[in-house]
Amino acid sequence: MSAWELPVDVSICGQLFAIRSDFRAVLDALAALQDEALSEQERCMAFLQIMYPAWQRLPDGNEAMRAACEFINLGERVPEHQAPKPVLVDWEQDARIMAPAIDKVLGYSCRRCEYLHWWDFVGAYMGIGDGLFAQVINIRSKRAKGKALDKAEQEFARENAELIGKTAPKLSAAEEEFFKGLGV
């Protein structure tokens, strides 16, 4: 595969398996990993069922998780030992302010398009410039790092407390380990 091609399958134990590459499937799979109504085993199983159309034929669940996580991490191995990063984005709760920012980068509606590869979605996410979503993330980041907000940021935070104050749900130790490697 060339550097310009987007993967739609992954290697698990030497076999290629199709992976759901649309950004909505990946976001659903990540949400499954955070579903507090499920046990840790059920979360992992839901994640695999969402990510792999042929999940019943997967030869090794751990390898399938590793391959899916590497796919989500844009083809890069997920570091085993990485310092945890603060969780600044809740993909579900922030969707209403994130989608317009991504749309601006893409030049079309990500929610209305039939298919958008996860890597393209992440690329658009990384290309978000100034705007409401960027301002919210900037303030969350400063707060997470214990940095002072300037007067304009303080005023914005007061006026938009419902956007700024949202935090991701508490994660289990296994989930924290998974997400800290991805940086999401």
Disulfide bonds with the S-S distance in Angstrom:
none
